């Protein structure tokens, strides 16, 4: 659903030094406004490991947005 809202599978972000996951979230919502309601419930993965939105990001990090899932 996040992919559909953004209309793409991936994108590149340029963030300044000291950027955190929350900064990436802000840039993504500005770039893809349809993510606004959906991204609130997404989990952040940095280099394929779950992280908090306050995680410090580094040059070359790969970010993933993991949508909420349901199951039984």
Secondary structure as the mmCIF struct_conf table of DSSP 4:
data_model
#
loop_
_struct_conf.conf_type_id
_struct_conf.id
_struct_conf.beg_label_comp_id
_struct_conf.beg_label_asym_id
_struct_conf.beg_label_seq_id
_struct_conf.end_label_comp_id
_struct_conf.end_label_asym_id
_struct_conf.end_label_seq_id
HELX_RH_AL_P HELX_RH_AL_P1 UNK A 2 UNK A 6
TURN_TY1_P TURN_TY1_P1 UNK A 7 UNK A 7
BEND BEND1 UNK A 8 UNK A 9
TURN_TY1_P TURN_TY1_P2 UNK A 17 UNK A 18
STRN STRN1 UNK A 20 UNK A 20
HELX_RH_AL_P HELX_RH_AL_P2 UNK A 21 UNK A 31
HELX_RH_3T_P HELX_RH_3T_P1 UNK A 33 UNK A 35
HELX_RH_AL_P HELX_RH_AL_P3 UNK A 36 UNK A 39
TURN_TY1_P TURN_TY1_P3 UNK A 40 UNK A 41
HELX_LH_PP_P HELX_LH_PP_P1 UNK A 42 UNK A 42
STRN STRN2 UNK A 43 UNK A 46
TURN_TY1_P TURN_TY1_P4 UNK A 47 UNK A 48
STRN STRN3 UNK A 49 UNK A 51
TURN_TY1_P TURN_TY1_P5 UNK A 53 UNK A 54
HELX_LH_PP_P HELX_LH_PP_P2 UNK A 55 UNK A 55
STRN STRN4 UNK A 56 UNK A 56
HELX_LH_PP_P HELX_LH_PP_P3 UNK A 57 UNK A 57
TURN_TY1_P TURN_TY1_P6 UNK A 59 UNK A 60
HELX_LH_PP_P HELX_LH_PP_P4 UNK A 61 UNK A 62
STRN STRN5 UNK A 63 UNK A 66
#
